[in-house]
């Protein structure tokens, strides 16, 4: 994934393989089964040490100011019953 950050809190699980994760000046090697939580805006680098499969969950989704799209076209969207944040406008068909 290289050096990056996201606005949401993120959870990364190493599903298979092995990776190196660097954050806040610290690097750790992680095997399958490792679960790591990053705070919103926290910068990190993730590098594969072997073929790996990762699961990335961003929460809450979307974070405030996640989309910089200023499109005002309304698109019909449905919220799950337990949703607490309105979805961002879709850019499908734009």
DSSP file (Angstrom, degrees, kcal/mol; ACC not computed):
  #  RESIDUE AA STRUCTURE BP1 BP2  ACC     N-H-->O    O-->H-N    N-H-->O    O-->H-N    TCO  KAPPA ALPHA  PHI   PSI    X-CA   Y-CA   Z-CA
    1    1 A X              0   0    0      0, 0.0    46,-0.2     0, 0.0    43,-0.1   0.000 360.0 360.0 360.0 -15.9    0.0    0.0    0.0
    2    2 A X  E     -A   46   0A   0     44,-1.3    44,-0.7     2,-0.0     2,-0.4  -0.113 360.0 -24.7  67.9-172.8    2.9    2.3    0.3
    3    3 A X  E    S+A   45   0A   0     42,-0.2     2,-0.3    40,-0.1    42,-0.2  -0.614  88.2 131.1 -76.8 122.7    3.0    5.5    2.5
    4    4 A X  E     -A   44   0A   0     40,-2.6    40,-2.4    -2,-0.4     2,-0.3  -0.957  36.1-157.9-160.1 173.0   -0.6    6.7    3.0
    5    5 A X        -     0   0    0     -2,-0.3     2,-0.3    38,-0.2    38,-0.1  -0.969   7.5-154.4-154.8 158.4   -3.3    7.9    5.3
    6    6 A X        -     0   0    0     36,-0.4    35,-2.6    -2,-0.3    36,-0.2  -0.912  25.8-123.3-131.6 162.0   -7.1    8.1    5.3
    7    7 A X  S    S+     0   0    0     -2,-0.3    57,-0.1    33,-0.2     2,-0.1   0.740  89.8  73.4 -77.7 -22.6   -9.6   10.3    7.2
    8    8 A X  S    S-     0   0    0     32,-0.1    33,-0.5    55,-0.1     2,-0.3  -0.436  95.2 -99.2 -86.5 162.2  -11.4    7.4    8.8
    9    9 A X  E     -D   59   0B   0     50,-1.7    50,-3.0    31,-0.2     2,-0.4  -0.631  50.6-154.2 -68.6 140.6  -10.3    5.2   11.6
   10   10 A X  E     -DE  58  38B   0     28,-2.1    28,-3.4    -2,-0.3     2,-0.5  -0.955  18.4-159.0-128.8 146.3   -9.1    2.0    9.8
   11   11 A X  E     -DE  57  37B   0     46,-2.7    46,-2.6    -2,-0.4     2,-0.5  -0.985  11.5-168.5-120.1 126.8   -8.8   -1.6   10.8
   12   12 A X  E     -DE  56  36B   0     24,-3.0    24,-2.8    -2,-0.5     2,-0.5  -0.971   2.4-172.6-118.9 127.1   -6.4   -3.8    8.9
   13   13 A X  E     -DE  55  35B   0     42,-2.4    42,-2.4    -2,-0.5     2,-0.9  -0.975  22.7-136.1-118.0 132.9   -6.3   -7.6    9.3
   14   14 A X  E     +D   54   0B   0     20,-2.5    19,-3.9    -2,-0.5    20,-0.2  -0.778  25.7 178.6 -83.5 109.3   -3.7   -9.7    7.7
   15   15 A X  E     -     0   0B   0     38,-2.5     2,-0.3    -2,-0.9    -1,-0.2   0.926  65.6  -4.8 -80.8 -47.7   -5.8  -12.6    6.3
   16   16 A X  E    S+D   53   0B   0     37,-1.5    37,-1.8    -3,-0.2    -1,-0.3  -0.964 109.9  18.2-141.0 158.6   -3.0  -14.5    4.8
   17   17 A X  S    S-     0   0    0     -2,-0.3    15,-0.8    35,-0.2     2,-0.3  -0.428  83.2 -71.0  86.5-156.5    0.8  -14.0    4.3
   18   18 A X  E     +B   31   0A   0     32,-0.3    31,-2.7    13,-0.2    32,-1.5  -0.997  42.8 179.5-147.4 136.4    3.1  -11.7    6.0
   19   19 A X  E     -BC  30  48A   0     11,-2.3    11,-3.4    -2,-0.3     2,-0.5  -0.905  24.8-131.0-134.7 162.6    3.5   -7.9    5.9
   20   20 A X  E     -BC  29  47A   0     27,-3.0    27,-2.7    -2,-0.3     2,-0.5  -0.971  23.5-164.8-111.8 130.5    5.6   -5.1    7.4
   21   21 A X  E     -BC  28  46A   0      7,-2.9     7,-2.3    -2,-0.5     2,-0.5  -0.975   2.8-168.2-121.1 125.1    3.7   -2.1    8.8
   22   22 A X  E     +BC  27  45A   0     23,-2.6    23,-2.1    -2,-0.5     2,-0.3  -0.944  19.7 149.3-113.4 131.1    5.4    1.1    9.7
   23   23 A X  E >   +BC  26  44A   0      3,-2.7     3,-2.0    -2,-0.5    21,-0.1  -0.956  63.7   4.6-158.3 140.9    3.7    3.9   11.6
   24   24 A X  T 3  S-     0   0    0     19,-0.5     3,-0.1    -2,-0.3    20,-0.1   0.840 129.8 -55.9  53.3  37.9    4.8    6.6   14.1
   25   25 A X  T 3  S+     0   0    0      1,-0.2     2,-0.4     0, 0.0    -1,-0.3   0.553 117.3 108.7  76.4   7.3    8.5    5.7   13.5
   26   26 A X  E <   -B   23   0A   0     -3,-2.0    -3,-2.7     2,-0.0     2,-0.4  -0.940  49.9-161.3-119.8 140.1    7.9    2.1   14.5
   27   27 A X  E     +B   22   0A   0     -2,-0.4     2,-0.3    -5,-0.2    -5,-0.2  -0.966  10.2 178.5-121.4 136.9    8.0   -1.0   12.2
   28   28 A X  E     -B   21   0A   0     -7,-2.3    -7,-2.9    -2,-0.4     2,-0.5  -0.976  25.1-131.9-133.7 149.3    6.5   -4.4   13.0
   29   29 A X  E     -B   20   0A   0     -2,-0.3     2,-0.4    -9,-0.2    -9,-0.2  -0.878  27.6-161.1-100.1 132.5    6.2   -7.6   11.0
   30   30 A X  E     -B   19   0A   0    -11,-3.4   -11,-2.3    -2,-0.5     2,-0.1  -0.948   5.9-158.4-123.8 131.7    2.8   -9.1   11.0
   31   31 A X  E >   -B   18   0A   0     -2,-0.4     3,-1.9   -13,-0.2   -17,-0.3  -0.446  47.7 -61.7 -94.2 172.2    1.6  -12.7   10.2
   32   32 A X  T 3  S+     0   0    0    -15,-0.8   -17,-0.2     1,-0.2    -1,-0.2  -0.269 123.5  35.4 -52.9 137.7   -1.8  -13.9    9.2
   33   33 A X  T 3  S+     0   0    0    -19,-3.9    -1,-0.2     1,-0.4     2,-0.2   0.184  81.9 134.6  99.7 -15.7   -4.4  -13.2   11.9
   34   34 A X    <   -     0   0    0     -3,-1.9   -20,-2.5   -20,-0.2     2,-0.4  -0.466  36.9-163.4 -69.9 137.0   -2.8   -9.9   13.1
   35   35 A X  E     -E   13   0B   0    -22,-0.2     2,-0.4    -2,-0.2   -22,-0.2  -0.992   8.2-177.5-124.2 125.4   -5.4   -7.1   13.6
   36   36 A X  E     -E   12   0B   0    -24,-2.8   -24,-3.0    -2,-0.4     2,-0.5  -0.976  12.7-153.5-127.6 136.7   -4.2   -3.5   13.7
   37   37 A X  E     -E   11   0B   0     -2,-0.4     2,-0.4   -26,-0.2   -26,-0.2  -0.936   9.1-164.0-111.5 129.8   -6.3   -0.3   14.3
   38   38 A X  E     -E   10   0B   0    -28,-3.4   -28,-2.1    -2,-0.5     3,-0.1  -0.915  19.5-124.2-111.6 138.3   -5.1    3.1   13.0
   39   39 A X    >   -     0   0    0     -2,-0.4     3,-2.2   -30,-0.2   -31,-0.1  -0.372  47.7 -75.2 -73.6 157.8   -6.5    6.4   14.2
   40   40 A X  T 3  S+     0   0    0      1,-0.3   -33,-0.2   -31,-0.1   -31,-0.2  -0.301 120.1  10.3 -55.1 132.8   -8.1    8.8   11.7
   41   41 A X  T 3  S+     0   0    0    -35,-2.6     2,-0.3   -33,-0.5    -1,-0.3   0.393  88.3 147.0  79.8  -3.2   -5.3   10.6    9.7
   42   42 A X    <   -     0   0    0     -3,-2.2   -36,-0.4   -36,-0.2    -1,-0.3  -0.505  43.5-135.0 -69.8 128.6   -2.6    8.3   11.1
   43   43 A X        +     0   0    0     -2,-0.3   -19,-0.5   -38,-0.1     2,-0.3  -0.598  34.7 158.3 -85.8 143.7    0.1    7.8    8.4
   44   44 A X  E     -AC   4  23A   0    -40,-2.4   -40,-2.6    -2,-0.2     2,-0.4  -0.987  33.1-138.6-157.8 164.2    1.5    4.3    7.7
   45   45 A X  E     -AC   3  22A   0    -23,-2.1   -23,-2.6    -2,-0.3     2,-0.5  -0.997  14.4-166.0-126.9 132.8    3.3    2.1    5.2
   46   46 A X  E     +AC   2  21A   0    -44,-0.7   -44,-1.3    -2,-0.4     2,-0.4  -0.984  10.4 179.4-122.7 123.4    2.3   -1.5    4.5
   47   47 A X  E     - C   0  20A   0    -27,-2.7   -27,-3.0    -2,-0.5     2,-0.4  -0.975  27.5-122.4-125.7 136.0    4.7   -3.7    2.6
   48   48 A X  E     - C   0  19A   0     -2,-0.4   -29,-0.3   -29,-0.2     3,-0.1  -0.599  21.6-178.7 -75.4 130.5    4.2   -7.3    1.7
   49   49 A X  S    S+     0   0    0    -31,-2.7     2,-0.3    -2,-0.4   -30,-0.2   0.588  81.8   3.0 -98.1 -18.0    7.0   -9.6    2.9
   50   50 A X  S    S-     0   0    0    -32,-1.5   -32,-0.3    -3,-0.1    -1,-0.3  -0.916 112.3 -59.4-151.2 168.5    5.3  -12.6    1.3
   51   51 A X  S    S-     0   0    0     -2,-0.3     2,-0.3    -3,-0.1   -33,-0.1  -0.386  72.1-178.6 -56.2 126.8    2.2  -12.8   -0.9
   52   52 A X        -     0   0    0    -35,-0.2     2,-0.4    -2,-0.1   -35,-0.2  -0.933  30.5-150.9-135.3 153.2   -0.5  -11.5    1.4
   53   53 A X  E     -D   16   0B   0    -37,-1.8   -38,-2.5    -2,-0.3   -37,-1.5  -0.996  22.2-167.4-122.4 127.7   -4.2  -10.8    1.5
   54   54 A X  E     -D   14   0B   0     -2,-0.4     2,-0.5   -40,-0.2   -40,-0.2  -0.848  16.1-147.5-116.0 150.6   -5.4   -7.9    3.7
   55   55 A X  E     -D   13   0B   0    -42,-2.4   -42,-2.4    -2,-0.3     2,-0.5  -0.984  18.4-167.7-113.4 123.4   -8.9   -6.9    4.9
   56   56 A X  E     -D   12   0B   0     -2,-0.5     2,-0.4   -44,-0.2   -44,-0.2  -0.956   5.6-175.9-116.3 125.2   -9.3   -3.1    5.3
   57   57 A X  E     -D   11   0B   0    -46,-2.6   -46,-2.7    -2,-0.5     2,-0.5  -0.985   8.4-159.7-121.4 127.3  -12.3   -1.6    7.1
   58   58 A X  E     -D   10   0B   0     -2,-0.4     2,-0.3   -48,-0.2   -48,-0.2  -0.912  19.6-139.9-106.8 129.9  -12.8    2.1    7.3
   59   59 A X  E    S+D    9   0B   0    -50,-3.0   -50,-1.7    -2,-0.5     2,-0.1  -0.997  76.8  20.5-146.3 138.7  -15.1    3.4   10.1
   60   60 A X  S    S-     0   0    0     -2,-0.3     2,-0.5   -52,-0.2    -1,-0.3   0.678  97.3-128.7 -72.0 153.5  -17.1    5.5   10.2
   61   61 A X  S    S+     0   0    0      1,-0.2    24,-0.1    -3,-0.1     2,-0.1  -0.959  86.2  21.6-115.0 129.1  -17.6    5.5    6.5
   62   62 A X  S    S-     0   0    0     -2,-0.5    -1,-0.2     1,-0.1     3,-0.1   0.683  85.7-148.0 -84.3 154.0  -17.5    8.1    5.0
   63   63 A X    >   -     0   0    0      1,-0.2     3,-2.1    -2,-0.1     4,-0.3  -0.366  42.1 -75.2 -72.9 159.7  -15.5   10.4    7.3
   64   64 A X  T 3  S+     0   0    0      1,-0.3    -1,-0.2   -57,-0.1    -2,-0.0  -0.315 121.0   8.6 -55.4 137.8  -16.3   14.1    7.4
   65   65 A X  T 3  S+     0   0    0      2,-0.1    -1,-0.3    -3,-0.1    -2,-0.1   0.675  87.3 135.5  62.0  20.7  -15.0   15.8    4.3
   66   66 A X    <   +     0   0    0     -3,-2.1     2,-0.5     1,-0.1    -2,-0.1   0.943  64.9  49.8 -62.3 -46.6  -14.1   12.4    2.7
   67   67 A X        -     0   0    0     -4,-0.3    -2,-0.1     1,-0.1    -1,-0.1  -0.804  58.8-173.2 -97.5 131.1  -15.4   13.3   -0.6
   68   68 A X        +     0   0    0     -2,-0.5     2,-0.2     2,-0.0    -1,-0.1   0.300  46.6 127.0 -99.8   7.6  -14.4   16.6   -2.2
   69   69 A X        -     0   0    0      1,-0.1    20,-0.1    20,-0.1    -2,-0.1  -0.488  43.1-166.8 -66.8 128.0  -16.9   16.1   -5.0
   70   70 A X        +     0   0    0     -2,-0.2    -1,-0.1     2,-0.0     2,-0.1   0.241  39.1 136.4-100.6  11.9  -19.1   19.2   -5.3
   71   71 A X        -     0   0    0      1,-0.1    18,-0.1    18,-0.1    -2,-0.0  -0.375  35.7-168.7 -61.5 134.5  -21.6   17.5   -7.6
   72   72 A X        +     0   0    0     -2,-0.1    -1,-0.1     2,-0.1     2,-0.1   0.417  40.9 126.7-107.4  -0.3  -25.2   18.4   -6.5
   73   73 A X        -     0   0    0      1,-0.1     2,-0.3    17,-0.1    17,-0.1  -0.370  60.3-126.1 -61.5 132.0  -27.1   15.8   -8.6
   74   74 A X        -     0   0    0     -2,-0.1     2,-0.4    15,-0.1    -1,-0.1  -0.639  26.1-171.6 -84.8 136.2  -29.4   13.8   -6.4
   75   75 A X        -     0   0    0     -2,-0.3     2,-0.3     2,-0.0    15,-0.1  -0.996  29.9-112.2-128.0 131.6  -29.1   10.0   -6.6
   76   76 A X        +     0   0    0     -2,-0.4     2,-0.3    13,-0.1    -2,-0.0  -0.462  45.6 170.2 -64.5 123.8  -31.5    7.6   -4.9
   77   77 A X        -     0   0    0     -2,-0.3     2,-0.4    10,-0.0    10,-0.0  -0.983  24.4-140.9-136.1 148.1  -29.7    5.8   -2.1
   78   78 A X        -     0   0    0     -2,-0.3     2,-0.4     0, 0.0    -2,-0.0  -0.909  11.9-145.2-112.6 136.6  -31.0    3.6    0.7
   79   79 A X        -     0   0    0     -2,-0.4     7,-0.1     4,-0.1     2,-0.0  -0.780  21.4-116.2 -97.6 141.1  -29.7    3.6    4.3
   80   80 A X    >   -     0   0    0     -2,-0.4     3,-1.9     1,-0.1    -1,-0.0  -0.385  34.6-107.8 -65.1 156.0  -29.5    0.5    6.4
   81   81 A X  T 3  S+     0   0    0      1,-0.3    -1,-0.1    -2,-0.0    -2,-0.0   0.794 119.6  47.3 -57.6 -30.5  -31.8    0.6    9.5
   82   82 A X  T 3  S+     0   0    0      2,-0.0    -1,-0.3     0, 0.0     2,-0.1   0.291  82.5 127.6 -97.3  10.5  -28.7    1.0   11.8
   83   83 A X    <   -     0   0    0     -3,-1.9     3,-0.1     1,-0.1    -4,-0.1  -0.409  32.9-178.6 -69.4 141.8  -27.0    3.8    9.7
   84   84 A X        +     0   0    0      1,-0.2     2,-0.4    -2,-0.1    -1,-0.1   0.430  65.1  54.9-117.3  -4.6  -26.1    6.9   11.6
   85   85 A X  S    S-     0   0    0    -24,-0.1    -1,-0.2     0, 0.0     2,-0.1  -0.996  84.2-115.9-133.0 135.1  -24.6    9.0    8.8
   86   86 A X        -     0   0    0     -2,-0.4    -2,-0.0     1,-0.1     2,-0.0  -0.413  41.4-107.5 -63.8 143.6  -26.1   10.0    5.5
   87   87 A X        -     0   0    0      1,-0.1     2,-0.1    -2,-0.1    -1,-0.1  -0.340  33.2-105.7 -70.1 155.2  -24.3    8.4    2.5
   88   88 A X        -     0   0    0      1,-0.1    -1,-0.1    -2,-0.0     2,-0.0  -0.490  49.6 -86.7 -74.4 153.0  -22.1   10.7    0.3
   89   89 A X        -     0   0    0     -2,-0.1     2,-0.2   -20,-0.1    -1,-0.1  -0.323  46.6-115.7 -61.2 141.1  -23.7   11.4   -3.1
   90   90 A X        -     0   0    0      1,-0.1    -1,-0.1   -15,-0.1   -17,-0.1  -0.479  14.8-158.3 -76.2 147.6  -22.9    8.9   -5.8
   91   91 A X    >   +     0   0    0     -2,-0.2     3,-2.0     2,-0.0     2,-0.2   0.215  48.3 133.2-107.4  11.7  -20.8    9.8   -8.8
   92   92 A X  T 3  S+     0   0    0      1,-0.3    -2,-0.1     2,-0.1     0, 0.0  -0.445  76.7  14.9 -64.0 130.2  -22.2    6.9  -10.9
   93   93 A X  T 3         0   0    0     -2,-0.2    -1,-0.3     1,-0.1    -2,-0.0   0.487 360.0 360.0  84.3   2.9  -23.2    8.2  -14.3
   94   94 A X    <         0   0    0     -3,-2.0    -2,-0.1   -21,-0.0    -1,-0.1   0.489 360.0 360.0 -78.7 360.0  -21.3   11.5  -13.8
